[in-house]
Amino acid sequence: MITDLHLTTGILGKLNSVNSESPLVMVLGIRPDIIRASLIINRLREDLGSKFKLIWSGQHYSENLKDIFFNELQVSPPDIELEIKGDSDSELVSQMISKLSVTLREINPRAIIFLGDTNTVTGVIAAGQLNIPVVHIEGCMRSYDWRMPEEKYRTIADHSSDLIYAYLEEYKSQGLAEGIPNENIVVTGNPIVDVLEKYFINSKKRFSDIAFKELLITKYGLSDQEQFLVMTCHRRENVDNEHNLTNILNLADRLDHKVIFPAGYRTQKKINEFGIQIPSSVVMVDPIGYMELLEIMQRSSGVLTDSGTVVEECAILGVPSIQMRTSTERPQVYDVGASVKFDPRFTNQINTTISKFKNLSANSWKHPFGNGKASEFIADDLLNRYKAGSFFGHQPEKFRPFSDRSFS
């Protein structure tokens, strides 16, 4: 028998000491998190002040992968940094749960917000153990490839959440099919549309033609008249696999143009460890800032990427792309004709991928990711729920399949 005390502090209840001063907390950990959440963070800070806390896990910790993005997106630094470190996912995840648990006990939040599908979102376990309501932004995406650690993480996050913000109706349908209650899922549109419109498409801080030509010549060694492609590659199934990584670089080498490749430090390390020769057509550089990346993508003839965020950005900007992944949780880019697939496991796909890629036409599709109001919608909804204290979404007595059984 479940006691009244358990009902108060456990499945249905609120934390005993939550009060009007308890903050709303967001936990992020990688570069795309900062980008996608930037407008939401700024709005929550503006309205809640010290009652909003941003926690940075430390999963991406170098300046090129973190600080520069906070600066460019005009987001104040995190209030708390967990500084998780490790050479393996298990080390990062174990530190994430243990360090976040200590922090949550100290600040006692009213609710905690996660985004995406990385090691950082495993912090939902710490929140769940403390019975803190969980909000998951970017929920119900599915690749249906259980070999991907990210697929496991996003599934754990969704099924641990009291409130899920899903970008598309299709994503909500996927969550409903898994038994997540309809009341727990809110469709919002994709915040990356809003971010691109504010910080890039409508920005007055973009590179001038003269400045961009100078960048091409001095940094990338290209002529100012030369067409080029851009590549990003970071996923573990590609970077940690010599065969896949070799195929990706061979694909880049077989294309007609020079390829600018801002490579993460781990990617560079693996290329060196495997002894893979960088093709002469590939210009590999250290990670670059967000605005510079968008600028070279926008002015390129196309993009090769294994990043979910980058392939969305390309679709929104009208830039053709090759998605270098075995499976994806963002198949909409294929549906609208913005991208073609390259499975890095298969060398014999290189020629057919190039042929399909050449048939893509820039700006020939309408992106499916929303109207540019997602960040505003999510922030408004979070603020309303914070003020009302209504984050708990799971109601076992309502959704329990055997409704004739009592909880008392």
C-alpha positions as CSV (number, residue, x, y, z in Angstrom):
1,M,0.0,0.0,0.0
2,I,1.3,3.5,-0.9
3,T,1.0,5.8,2.0
4,D,-0.3,9.4,1.9
5,L,3.2,10.5,2.7
6,H,4.5,8.8,-0.4
7,L,1.8,10.4,-2.5
8,T,2.9,13.8,-1.2
9,T,6.6,13.4,-1.7
10,G,6.7,10.7,-4.4
11,I,4.8,9.9,-7.6
12,L,2.3,12.7,-7.5
13,G,3.7,15.2,-5.1
14,K,5.9,18.3,-5.0
15,L,9.2,18.7,-3.3
16,N,8.6,19.6,0.4
17,S,10.7,22.7,0.4
18,V,9.8,24.2,-3.0
19,N,8.6,27.8,-2.6
20,S,8.2,31.0,-4.5
21,E,12.0,31.5,-4.5
22,S,12.8,28.1,-6.0
23,P,14.4,28.7,-9.4
24,L,13.7,27.3,-12.8
25,V,16.8,25.5,-14.0
26,M,18.1,24.7,-17.5
27,V,20.9,22.3,-18.1
28,L,23.0,22.4,-21.3
29,G,26.2,20.8,-22.4
30,I,27.2,21.2,-26.1
31,R,27.5,23.8,-28.8
32,P,24.1,23.1,-30.5
33,D,22.4,23.4,-27.1
34,I,23.6,27.0,-26.7
35,I,22.5,27.9,-30.2
36,R,19.1,26.4,-30.1
37,A,18.2,27.6,-26.6
38,S,19.8,31.1,-26.8
39,L,16.6,33.1,-27.3
40,I,14.7,31.0,-24.6
41,I,17.5,31.5,-22.1
42,N,17.6,35.3,-22.7
43,R,13.9,35.6,-22.3
44,L,13.8,33.5,-19.1
45,R,16.6,35.5,-17.6
46,E,14.9,38.7,-18.5
47,D,11.6,37.7,-16.8
48,L,12.9,35.6,-13.9
49,G,16.2,37.2,-13.0
50,S,17.9,35.3,-10.3
51,K,15.1,32.8,-10.2
52,F,16.4,31.3,-13.4
53,K,19.7,29.3,-13.3
54,L,21.7,28.0,-16.3
55,I,23.8,25.0,-15.6
56,W,26.6,24.0,-18.0
57,S,27.6,20.3,-17.8
58,G,31.1,20.7,-19.3
59,Q,30.6,18.1,-22.0
60,H,32.0,20.7,-24.5
61,Y,34.5,22.7,-22.6
62,S,37.1,24.3,-24.9
63,E,36.7,28.0,-25.8
64,N,36.1,27.2,-29.5
65,L,33.2,24.8,-28.6
66,K,31.6,26.9,-25.8
67,D,32.6,30.4,-24.9
68,I,32.6,31.9,-28.4
69,F,29.1,30.7,-28.9
70,F,27.8,32.3,-25.7
71,N,29.5,35.6,-26.8
72,E,28.2,35.5,-30.3
73,L,24.6,34.7,-29.3
74,Q,24.7,37.3,-26.5
75,V,24.0,34.8,-23.8
76,S,25.4,35.5,-20.3
77,P,27.8,32.7,-19.0
78,P,26.3,29.8,-17.0
79,D,25.5,30.3,-13.4
80,I,26.9,26.9,-12.5
81,E,29.4,24.7,-14.2
82,L,29.6,21.0,-13.4
83,E,32.9,20.5,-15.2
84,I,32.2,16.9,-16.0
85,K,35.2,15.2,-17.7
86,G,36.0,11.8,-19.1
87,D,37.4,9.9,-22.0
88,S,34.3,7.7,-22.3
89,D,30.5,8.1,-22.3
90,S,30.3,6.1,-19.1
91,E,32.6,8.5,-17.3
92,L,30.7,11.5,-18.5
93,V,27.3,10.1,-17.7
94,S,28.3,8.9,-14.2
95,Q,29.7,12.3,-13.3
96,M,26.7,14.0,-14.9
97,I,24.3,12.2,-12.6
98,S,26.3,12.5,-9.4
99,K,27.4,16.1,-9.8
100,L,24.0,17.3,-10.9
101,S,22.3,15.5,-8.0
102,V,24.5,17.4,-5.5
103,T,23.7,20.8,-7.3
104,L,20.0,20.2,-7.4
105,R,19.8,19.4,-3.7
106,E,21.5,22.7,-3.0
107,I,19.4,24.9,-5.3
108,N,16.1,22.9,-5.0
109,P,14.5,24.0,-8.4
110,R,10.8,24.1,-9.1
111,A,11.5,22.4,-12.4
112,I,14.5,21.5,-14.6
113,I,14.8,21.8,-18.4
114,F,17.0,19.6,-20.7
115,L,17.5,19.8,-24.4
116,G,18.4,17.2,-27.0
117,D,19.9,13.8,-26.8
118,T,23.5,14.0,-25.5
119,N,25.3,12.6,-22.4
120,T,24.1,15.7,-20.6
121,V,20.4,14.7,-20.8
122,T,21.1,11.7,-18.7
123,G,20.8,14.2,-15.8
124,V,17.1,13.5,-16.0
125,I,17.9,10.5,-13.8
126,A,19.3,12.8,-11.0
127,A,16.2,15.0,-11.3
128,G,13.9,11.9,-11.2
129,Q,15.5,10.6,-8.1
130,L,14.8,13.9,-6.4
131,N,11.2,14.1,-7.9
132,I,11.9,17.4,-9.6
133,P,9.6,18.0,-12.6
134,V,11.5,17.5,-15.9
135,V,11.0,19.4,-19.1
136,H,12.5,18.1,-22.3
137,I,13.0,20.4,-25.3
138,E,13.5,18.6,-28.6
139,G,11.4,15.7,-27.5
140,C,10.1,12.6,-29.3
141,M,12.6,12.7,-32.2
142,R,13.4,9.1,-33.2
143,S,15.9,7.5,-35.6
144,Y,14.6,4.1,-34.7
145,D,18.2,2.9,-34.7
146,W,18.8,1.5,-31.2
147,R,22.6,1.2,-31.9
148,M,22.8,5.0,-31.4
149,P,23.5,6.0,-27.8
150,E,21.6,9.2,-28.6
151,E,18.5,7.2,-29.4
152,K,18.6,5.6,-25.9
153,Y,19.2,9.0,-24.3
154,R,16.4,10.8,-26.0
155,T,14.0,7.9,-25.2
156,I,15.0,8.0,-21.5
157,A,14.6,11.7,-21.4
158,D,11.1,11.6,-23.0
159,H,9.8,8.9,-20.7
160,S,11.3,10.6,-17.7
161,S,9.7,14.0,-18.5
162,D,6.6,15.7,-17.2
163,L,6.5,18.1,-20.1
164,I,7.9,17.6,-23.6
165,Y,8.3,20.3,-26.3
166,A,8.2,18.5,-29.7
167,Y,9.2,20.5,-32.7
168,L,6.8,18.9,-35.2
169,E,3.4,17.1,-35.2
170,E,5.3,14.0,-36.6
171,Y,7.5,13.9,-33.5
172,K,4.5,14.1,-31.2
173,S,2.9,11.2,-33.0
174,Q,6.0,9.2,-32.4
175,G,5.8,9.9,-28.7
176,L,2.1,9.1,-28.5
177,A,2.9,5.7,-30.2
178,E,5.2,4.9,-27.3
179,G,2.4,5.6,-24.8
180,I,3.5,9.1,-23.7
181,P,0.3,10.9,-22.6
182,N,-1.0,13.5,-25.1
183,E,-1.2,16.1,-22.3
184,N,2.6,15.8,-21.8
185,I,3.6,16.8,-25.3
186,V,3.3,20.3,-26.7
187,V,4.2,21.0,-30.4
188,T,6.2,24.2,-30.8
189,G,8.1,24.4,-34.1
190,N,11.9,24.4,-34.2
191,P,13.8,27.2,-32.3
192,I,16.7,27.0,-34.8
193,V,14.5,28.9,-37.2
194,D,14.1,31.8,-34.8
195,V,17.9,31.8,-34.0
196,L,18.9,32.0,-37.6
197,E,16.5,34.8,-38.4
198,K,17.6,36.9,-35.5
199,Y,21.4,36.3,-35.4
200,F,22.1,35.7,-39.1
201,I,19.5,36.2,-41.7
202,N,18.3,39.6,-40.4
203,S,21.6,40.5,-38.8
204,K,23.6,43.7,-39.6
205,K,26.8,42.0,-38.3
206,R,27.2,39.7,-41.3
207,F,30.5,39.6,-43.3
208,S,30.6,42.1,-46.1
209,D,31.6,40.8,-49.5
210,I,35.1,42.3,-49.1
211,A,35.6,40.9,-45.6
212,F,34.4,37.5,-46.7
213,K,36.8,37.4,-49.7
214,E,39.7,38.3,-47.4
215,L,38.6,35.5,-45.1
216,L,38.7,33.0,-47.9
217,I,42.1,34.1,-49.1
218,T,43.9,34.5,-45.8
219,K,42.4,31.8,-43.6
220,Y,41.3,29.1,-46.0
221,G,43.8,29.7,-48.9
222,L,41.0,29.9,-51.5
223,S,40.7,32.4,-54.3
224,D,37.8,34.9,-53.9
225,Q,36.2,33.5,-57.1
226,E,36.5,29.8,-56.2
227,Q,33.4,27.7,-55.4
228,F,33.7,25.6,-52.3
229,L,31.9,23.2,-50.0
230,V,31.8,23.0,-46.2
231,M,32.1,19.8,-44.1
232,T,31.5,19.1,-40.4
233,C,32.1,15.6,-38.8
234,H,31.9,14.7,-35.2
235,R,29.6,11.8,-34.5
236,R,31.3,8.9,-32.7
237,E,30.1,6.3,-35.2
238,N,32.0,8.2,-37.8
239,V,35.0,9.6,-35.9
240,D,35.8,6.5,-33.9
241,N,35.6,4.2,-37.0
242,E,38.6,4.3,-39.3
243,H,36.7,2.8,-42.2
244,N,33.8,5.3,-41.9
245,L,36.1,8.3,-41.4
246,T,38.2,7.3,-44.4
247,N,35.1,7.0,-46.6
248,I,33.9,10.5,-45.5
249,L,37.2,12.0,-46.5
250,N,37.2,10.1,-49.8
251,L,33.7,11.4,-50.5
252,A,34.9,15.0,-49.8
253,D,37.9,14.4,-52.1
254,R,35.7,13.1,-55.0
255,L,33.6,16.3,-55.2
256,D,34.4,19.0,-57.7
257,H,35.3,21.8,-55.2
258,K,37.6,22.5,-52.4
259,V,36.1,21.5,-49.0
260,I,36.5,23.7,-45.9
261,F,36.5,21.4,-42.9
262,P,36.4,23.0,-39.4
263,A,37.2,19.8,-37.4
264,G,36.7,19.3,-33.7
265,Y,39.8,18.5,-31.7
266,R,38.6,14.9,-31.1
267,T,38.1,14.4,-34.9
268,Q,41.6,15.7,-35.6
269,K,43.0,13.4,-32.9
270,K,41.3,10.4,-34.5
271,I,42.5,11.3,-38.0
272,N,46.0,11.4,-36.7
273,E,45.7,8.2,-34.7
274,F,44.4,6.3,-37.7
275,G,47.1,7.9,-39.9
276,I,44.5,9.0,-42.5
277,Q,45.9,11.3,-45.2
278,I,43.9,14.5,-45.5
279,P,43.1,15.0,-49.3
280,S,44.7,18.0,-50.9
281,S,41.2,19.3,-51.7
282,V,40.2,19.4,-48.0
283,V,41.2,22.5,-46.0
284,M,41.1,21.3,-42.4
285,V,41.1,24.0,-39.7
286,D,40.4,24.2,-35.9
287,P,36.8,24.8,-34.8
288,I,35.4,28.2,-35.8
289,G,32.7,30.5,-34.4
290,Y,29.0,30.1,-35.1
291,M,28.6,33.2,-37.3
292,E,31.6,32.3,-39.4
293,L,30.3,28.8,-39.9
294,L,26.9,30.1,-41.0
295,E,28.6,32.6,-43.3
296,I,30.7,30.0,-45.1
297,M,27.8,27.6,-45.3
298,Q,25.5,30.2,-46.7
299,R,28.0,31.2,-49.4
300,S,29.1,27.6,-50.2
301,S,27.9,25.3,-53.0
302,G,26.8,22.8,-50.4
303,V,27.5,21.1,-47.0
304,L,28.6,17.7,-45.9
305,T,27.7,17.0,-42.3
306,D,26.8,14.4,-39.7
307,S,25.3,17.1,-37.5
308,G,21.5,17.2,-36.9
309,T,21.6,20.9,-36.2
310,V,23.7,21.7,-39.3
311,V,21.5,19.8,-41.7
312,E,18.5,21.7,-40.3
313,E,20.3,25.0,-40.7
314,C,21.2,24.1,-44.3
315,A,17.5,23.3,-45.1
316,I,16.4,26.7,-43.6
317,L,19.2,28.6,-45.4
318,G,18.4,26.9,-48.8
319,V,21.8,25.2,-49.0
320,P,22.0,21.6,-50.4
321,S,23.5,19.1,-48.0
322,I,24.8,15.5,-47.7
323,Q,23.8,13.9,-44.4
324,M,26.6,11.5,-43.6
325,R,24.8,9.1,-41.3
326,T,23.5,5.6,-41.2
327,S,20.2,6.8,-39.8
328,T,18.6,10.1,-38.7
329,E,15.9,11.5,-36.5
330,R,15.5,14.3,-39.0
331,P,14.2,12.6,-42.2
332,Q,12.2,15.8,-43.1
333,V,15.3,17.2,-44.9
334,Y,15.0,14.2,-47.3
335,D,11.3,14.7,-47.7
336,V,11.6,18.3,-48.9
337,G,14.5,17.6,-51.2
338,A,17.1,19.6,-49.2
339,S,19.5,16.8,-48.5
340,V,20.7,13.4,-49.7
341,K,22.0,10.5,-47.6
342,F,25.5,9.0,-47.5
343,D,26.0,6.0,-45.2
344,P,29.7,6.1,-44.3
345,R,29.8,2.3,-43.9
346,F,29.5,1.8,-47.6
347,T,32.3,2.8,-50.0
348,N,30.2,1.9,-53.0
349,Q,27.7,4.7,-52.1
350,I,30.2,7.5,-52.9
351,N,29.5,7.8,-56.6
352,T,25.7,7.6,-56.3
353,T,25.7,10.1,-53.4
354,I,27.6,12.6,-55.5
355,S,25.3,12.1,-58.4
356,K,22.2,12.7,-56.2
357,F,23.8,15.7,-54.5
358,K,24.6,17.4,-57.8
359,N,20.9,17.2,-58.7
360,L,19.9,19.2,-55.6
361,S,19.1,22.9,-56.4
362,A,19.7,25.6,-53.8
363,N,16.6,27.3,-52.4
364,S,14.2,25.0,-54.3
365,W,12.3,23.7,-51.2
366,K,10.3,25.1,-48.4
367,H,11.7,24.1,-45.0
368,P,9.3,22.2,-42.6
369,F,10.6,23.6,-39.3
370,G,8.1,26.3,-38.3
371,N,7.4,30.0,-38.5
372,G,10.2,31.5,-36.4
373,K,8.1,31.8,-33.2
374,A,9.1,28.6,-31.4
375,S,11.4,30.2,-28.8
376,E,8.8,32.8,-27.9
377,F,6.2,30.1,-27.5
378,I,8.3,27.9,-25.4
379,A,9.5,30.7,-23.1
380,D,5.9,32.0,-22.6
381,D,4.7,28.5,-21.8
382,L,7.6,27.9,-19.3
383,L,7.0,31.2,-17.6
384,N,3.2,30.6,-17.3
385,R,3.9,27.1,-15.8
386,Y,6.5,28.4,-13.5
387,K,4.2,31.0,-12.1
388,A,1.4,28.5,-11.8
389,G,3.7,25.7,-10.4
390,S,2.1,23.3,-12.9
391,F,5.0,21.2,-14.3
392,F,4.0,17.8,-13.1
393,G,2.5,16.0,-16.0
394,H,2.4,12.3,-15.2
395,Q,-0.9,11.4,-13.5
396,P,-0.7,7.6,-12.8
397,E,-4.3,7.4,-11.5
398,K,-5.5,8.7,-14.9
399,F,-3.2,6.7,-17.2
400,R,-2.9,3.5,-15.3
401,P,-4.1,0.8,-17.7
402,F,-6.0,-1.1,-14.9
403,S,-8.2,1.8,-13.7
404,D,-10.2,-0.4,-11.3
405,R,-7.2,-0.8,-9.0
406,S,-6.8,1.8,-6.2
407,F,-3.6,3.7,-5.5
408,S,-4.3,3.7,-1.8
